[in-house]
Amino acid sequence: MRFFFDNTLSHHLAEAVAGLEEAQDASGHDVVHLSAKFDRKTDDVDWIRALAAEKDWVIVSGDLRISRNRAERAAWRESGLTAFFLKDAWANQRIWPFAARFILWWPRIALQAEMAQKGKGFLVPWGGPRFEDVPR
């Protein structure tokens, strides 16, 4: 399974998660940051459509606008890609608490991605123990 971290998440975080996945060997999860595949200024609609053409990507983003903005939401919904959106409280955190909490969430994100129906969207709360569905 391939996970795509957009520009709202640090490429350092993506590299750290990728390194941990690699150390696990058997997971089969690849983690790629937007900057490794596209120009950093690539519009959300464009990279979503490009990923959709490749299939089997899972989006991980701190940009809730993708789930709310008409054009971005339409591109995501049409893509059929599963997505995890970090809720607003994540944006107000310093790097170390953010990274520590994200690493704690990561196994649940990866497992949920494996079990989820393709195209499903999840909200990742800062403090909660469970995902929330993205409202349709």
VOZA-279466 format. One record per residue (C-alpha): x, y, z; chain. Coordinates in steps of 0.1 Angstrom, whole numbers, padded with zeros to 4 digits. Layout:
% residues N
     xx     yy     zz  chain
      X      Y      Z      A
...
END
This chain:
% residues 136
     xx     yy     zz  chain
   0000   0000   0000      A
   0013   0034  -0009      A
   0007   0065   0013      A
   0010   0100   0000      A
   0017   0129   0024      A
   0008   0163   0010      A
   0025   0196   0016      A
   0007   0203   0048      A
   0028   0176   0064      A
   0066   0179   0066      A
   0087   0159   0042      A
   0108   0150   0073      A
   0078   0134   0089      A
   0071   0114   0057      A
   0108   0103   0056      A
   0107   0093   0093      A
   0075   0072   0088      A
   0090   0057   0056      A
   0121   0047   0075      A
   0101   0031   0103      A
   0080   0012   0077      A
   0112   0001   0060      A
   0126  -0012   0093      A
   0094  -0032   0098      A
   0101  -0051   0066      A
   0069  -0070   0062      A
   0044  -0041   0061      A
   0047  -0035   0024      A
   0038   0002   0030      A
   0055   0029   0010      A
   0054   0065   0022      A
   0060   0093  -0003      A
   0059   0130   0002      A
   0044   0153  -0024      A
   0078   0169  -0030      A
   0092   0135  -0041      A
   0066   0132  -0069      A
   0055   0167  -0079      A
   0066   0203  -0078      A
   0057   0217  -0043      A
   0034   0242  -0060      A
   0013   0216  -0077      A
  -0024   0223  -0073      A
  -0043   0198  -0051      A
  -0067   0189  -0078      A
  -0038   0181  -0102      A
  -0019   0158  -0078      A
  -0051   0141  -0067      A
  -0060   0133  -0103      A
  -0025   0121  -0111      A
  -0026   0098  -0081      A
  -0060   0085  -0091      A
  -0046   0075  -0125      A
  -0019   0055  -0107      A
  -0045   0039  -0083      A
  -0039   0024  -0049      A
  -0027   0055  -0031      A
  -0039   0066   0003      A
  -0038   0104   0010      A
  -0026   0117   0043      A
  -0032   0154   0047      A
  -0036   0182   0072      A
  -0056   0201   0046      A
  -0093   0198   0055      A
  -0101   0221   0025      A
  -0097   0190   0003      A
  -0128   0176   0021      A
  -0147   0209   0020      A
  -0137   0229  -0011      A
  -0160   0221  -0040      A
  -0133   0215  -0067      A
  -0109   0197  -0044      A
  -0136   0175  -0028      A
  -0149   0166  -0063      A
  -0115   0156  -0075      A
  -0109   0135  -0043      A
  -0143   0118  -0045      A
  -0139   0111  -0082      A
  -0104   0097  -0075      A
  -0117   0068  -0054      A
  -0087   0073  -0031      A
  -0089   0067   0006      A
  -0079   0097   0026      A
  -0070   0106   0062      A
  -0073   0143   0071      A
  -0058   0156   0103      A
  -0083   0177   0122      A
  -0077   0214   0128      A
  -0061   0209   0163      A
  -0031   0193   0147      A
  -0022   0226   0130      A
  -0016   0244   0163      A
   0010   0219   0175      A
   0048   0222   0177      A
   0069   0198   0157      A
   0078   0174   0186      A
   0043   0168   0201      A
   0030   0167   0165      A
   0055   0140   0154      A
   0051   0120   0186      A
   0013   0119   0184      A
   0014   0112   0146      A
   0038   0082   0152      A
   0013   0069   0178      A
  -0015   0072   0153      A
   0004   0057   0124      A
  -0002   0020   0130      A
  -0040   0027   0133      A
  -0039   0048   0101      A
  -0021   0020   0082      A
  -0045  -0007   0095      A
  -0076   0014   0088      A
  -0064   0021   0053      A
  -0060  -0017   0047      A
  -0095  -0024   0060      A
  -0113   0006   0045      A
  -0135   0007   0015      A
  -0117   0025  -0013      A
  -0126   0062  -0015      A
  -0135   0064   0022      A
  -0124   0095   0041      A
  -0114   0097   0078      A
  -0108   0126   0102      A
  -0079   0120   0126      A
  -0086   0139   0158      A
  -0057   0152   0179      A
  -0070   0138   0212      A
  -0095   0111   0203      A
  -0089   0074   0202      A
  -0111   0069   0171      A
  -0113   0081   0136      A
  -0143   0101   0124      A
  -0158   0097   0090      A
  -0156   0126   0067      A
  -0191   0138   0062      A
  -0204   0131   0027      A
END
